[in-house]
Amino acid sequence: MAFSREQFLAANDCEIIEVQAPRMSEPIRLKAFSGKKRERYMQWVTLDDGHGGEKFDVAGYQAKMVILSAVNEEGRDLFSEGDFEALMEKDANIVAYLADEIQRLSALGEESVEEKEKN
C-alpha cells in the first residue's frame, strides 16, 4: 500500500545526525535541510551580479549552513540568523567541518547527490 497524502505530510523525514567536531567537547546535532530550509539557504547565499543575473555569495556560506541545520535535542533550531556574526568568529576549520557534514546530509552539490544515489 502506498503512502496517503496525510501520512506523507506527517512523516518526520528530515534525517538528524550527531557529529563530533574537532576540538569540541560535545557533539552537535545536524538536521538535513527541508525544502523550506534549502530555499532559505539559496536565497541567503545568492546575490545580484549587477548584470541581471545571480552569483553565489561565498561570504560566510558555511556559517549560514550551520545556522540553518544545527538543532537541539528536541529538533528545534539551535541558532538563529542573528547568530551569524558570532559563528563567523568561531574556528573556521570547525565551521567548515560541520558544513561538509551538512552538504553530505542535505545532498548539496553534485558529490553529495551521487553519494545519496549510491545508498
C-alpha positions in Angstrom: 0.0 0.0 0.0 1.3 3.5 -0.9 1.5 6.5 1.5 -1.6 8.6 1.8 -1.3 12.3 1.5 -1.7 12.7 5.3 0.9 10.0 6.0 3.4 11.6 3.6 2.9 15.1 5.0 3.1 13.9 8.6 6.2 11.8 8.1 9.3 13.0 10.1 11.7 12.6 7.1 14.5 15.0 7.7 17.4 12.9 9.0 19.2 14.1 12.1 22.8 13.1 12.8 25.2 13.8 15.7 28.6 14.9 14.7 31.7 15.3 16.9 33.5 18.3 15.5 37.3 18.6 16.1 38.2 20.3 19.4 34.5 20.5 20.6 33.7 18.8 23.9 30.2 17.7 22.9 28.7 16.5 19.6 26.4 18.8 17.7 23.1 17.6 16.0 22.6 18.5 12.4 19.3 18.1 10.5 19.0 17.6 6.8 17.6 20.7 5.0 13.9 20.6 4.4 12.7 22.1 1.1 12.0 25.3 3.0 15.4 25.5 4.7 17.1 24.7 1.3 15.2 27.6 -0.3 16.2 29.9 2.6 19.8 28.9 2.2 19.8 29.5 -1.5 18.2 33.0 -1.0 20.7 33.8 1.7 23.8 33.0 -0.5 22.6 34.4 -3.8 23.4 37.9 -4.9 22.5 40.0 -7.8 25.5 40.1 -10.1 24.7 43.6 -11.4 24.0 42.3 -14.9 20.6 40.9 -14.5 21.8 37.5 -13.2 22.8 36.0 -9.9 26.0 34.9 -8.3 27.0 32.8 -5.3 27.9 34.8 -2.2 30.9 32.9 -0.7 31.0 35.2 2.4 30.0 33.1 5.4 28.2 30.5 3.3 29.4 27.7 5.7 28.3 29.5 8.8 24.9 30.0 7.1 24.7 26.3 6.6 25.4 25.6 10.2 22.8 28.2 11.3 20.1 26.5 9.2 21.0 22.9 10.1 22.1 22.7 13.7 19.3 21.6 16.1 18.9 20.9 19.8 17.7 17.7 21.4 14.1 18.5 20.6 14.9 19.1 16.9 14.4 22.8 17.1 16.9 25.3 15.6 20.0 25.7 17.8 20.9 29.0 16.2 19.1 32.0 14.6 20.2 34.1 11.7 21.1 36.7 14.3 24.0 34.4 15.4 25.8 34.8 12.1 28.5 37.2 13.3 29.2 35.0 16.4 29.6 31.9 14.2 31.9 33.8 11.9 34.2 34.3 15.0 34.4 30.6 15.6 37.3 28.4 14.3 36.9 28.3 10.5 38.1 24.7 10.5 35.3 23.6 12.8 32.6 25.5 10.8 34.0 24.0 7.6 33.9 20.5 9.1 30.2 21.0 10.0 29.4 22.5 6.7 30.9 19.4 4.9 28.7 17.2 7.0 25.6 19.3 6.2 26.4 19.2 2.5 26.5 15.4 2.6 23.4 15.1 4.8 21.4 17.5 2.7 22.7 16.4 -0.7 24.1 19.9 -1.5 26.4 19.7 -4.5 26.9 17.0 -7.2 29.2 14.9 -4.9 26.6 14.6 -2.2 23.8 13.8 -4.7 25.9 10.9 -6.2 26.6 9.6 -2.7 22.9 9.6 -1.8 22.0 7.8 -5.1 24.5 5.0 -4.2 22.9 4.4 -0.8 
